[in-house]
Amino acid sequence: MQAAEQKVIKVKQISKFFGDFQALNNVSIEVGLGERVVVCGPSGSGKSTLIRCINQLEVHDGGVIEIDGTTLDGSRNSLRAIHANVGMVFQQFNLFPHLSVLDNLTLGPVRSGKVTQSEARDLAMNYLERVRIPEQAEKFPAQLSGGQQQRVAIARSLCMEPKIMLFDEPTSALDPEMINEVLDVMVELAESGMTMVCVTHEMGFARRVADTMVFMDYGQIVEKSDTDKFFRNPESDRCQEFLQQILPH
Amino acid sequence: MNKLILVVVAVLLLGGCSDDWGWYVVDPTTKQGITNLKFLASGLYYTVLLSVTAIVISVITGLLVALPGLSSNRYLRGFNRVYVEVVRAVPILVMILWVYYGLPQLLGLSMTVFWAGVIALALSDSAFEAEIFRAGIQSIDKGQYEASHTIALNYVDTMRFIILPQAIRRILPALGNQLVYMLKMSSLVSVIGMQELTRKANELVVTEYRPLEIYTVLLLEYLVLILIVSAGVRKLERKLKTNQRES
């Protein structure tokens, strides 16, 4: 019973269609509090769609998703559950270009009525320190490097103090030399006990932080296992093949 | 092009020397000329007041019409389409006549010339503003809405703090264009007796019988007014651009 309560994300047999294309086919997954899940798979396999359904950027067509015990049904209540619990980092950062870094961070907390402007400022500076760019607070996103922008995006999400962080290929749009500065921040976040679901091809990162590995293909979860087992001895042929293709020789 | 302008100016100046011309009516060195010029310029107040009031109302209305056009609800989108298509199809002069002579009868209330002019101009222009806003808002990346969702902003906050500030920067040249257009179109309100620049010129022509000279002054009044407005809009564009510091 206690173990069941610990599951902050419950995805039960969801499906998602884009027109005739089935992006998700009967996908089920549960994520416990503090668990780190890395989702991998070829492009078009539905991994992004899966995490986008978890915070309802895409509305699933069938099945049930529960976040922290609340069923996501498009109601105000379920929206509140998402806003209170789930943060997300995008491949393209999606910072607000017309706002300073600080304003990017404080807008959400202030508008949701959680904190005053000055409290939000302290909160923002605190998280900017954590992602190691407090000196960029007054700058605008376009003045920062890609790696810095992504770290601002992570800090922006953290300012909402979510229980769960979703990462949708956070390093895929970065120049190679900037990937590590973002991964370092993510590793620290994982070590602090954050519940994380990451879609990424960074297998070094996955090995280091993931508790559970998920491999998806054709809109289905093909394999889900402990990280050690996943890398040492993947069960399915399709997964073995995929790992061989992306792991360094 | 430059040569053409020189020729036109030369002809005007030379013409001024001939007896057929009557620049005396607007000669600032004579008392009568000063009086006439003051009379012509006295229309400026209403031209500006009318245009500015109308553009403010029109921008707000345009935005309120544009937003339903971006909805996923097809009835709201339908409202947007019908409004834009119908309003856009009415000539401005017809709109002015209809609002001034027709609308009071329909609503059973009287309307001043000023407000009839404002409503007619604002209504006509709002359809264009709506399309400008729609294009501007649609040009904003989907990721901006998604990021707003992840930091718990509701629809109104997302529009107010994220989408519109960016959209307005992009559509500023088009909005400036509409303001210029509005200043020019306000001349049509002279037909219902609004005491603005064009009406004043018409009245002076009737007493002085000097249409060429008086209408030339009128033309220059609009030219100066609009050049000032254009410069202002450009300045605003530059200011907003440096604020965003986007390359």
Interface residues (C-beta under 8 A of the other chain):
Chain A: N55 Q56 L57 H83 A84 V86 G87 M88 F90 Q92 N94 L95 F96 P97 H98 L99 L107 G108 R111 S112 F140 A142 Q143 A153 R156 S157 C159 M160
Chain B: D141 G143 Q144 E146 A147 H149 T150 I151 A152 L153 D157 F161 I162 P165 Q166 R169 N243 Q244 R245 E246 S247
